[in-house]
Amino acid sequence: HVDISGDPDTLDDAKVKVVIDVDSVDTENSTRDNHLKSADFFDAAKYPKITFTSAHVWKQDGHIMVGGSLDMHGVKKDIVIPFDMSFGKNGAGNDTWSYEGEIKLNRDDWGVGGADIVAKIGLKKEVALDIQLVGFFH
């Protein structure tokens, strides 16, 4: 679930909130999905949501910077996500917008997979999170 508000031109009162239901993890492999949802990784039973809440949005070097708090696996940390913004029209001729961002997270910072032997020997600690938000003006 994503909530975005504010003026995209001036960023006045810009706010972003993203809530991800951990149970929605889908890698097209049910065995892997169940393992990721288990206490070895995200522990969906104990920590059912991943939440990002913005605290400040600003323009810098041609990017939209969104700073806020990422609450995952019972750990809350401040992060900044740089986004590229573009405008266009959809097939119906409506004005659209899109924001694309990428941030690298160290899963150890949130304690995800730290106790799992497979994760220790076979998974990278740094994970790239690609984000694409697309919408239209109304």
Secondary structure, 3 states (H helix, E strand, C coil): CEEEECCCCCCCCCEEEEEEEHHHCCCCCHHHHHHHHCCCCCCCCCCCEEEEEEEEEEEECCEEEEEEEEEECCEEEEEEEEEEEEEEECCCCCEEEEEEEEEEEEHHHHCCCCCCHHHHHHCCCEEEEEEEEEEECC
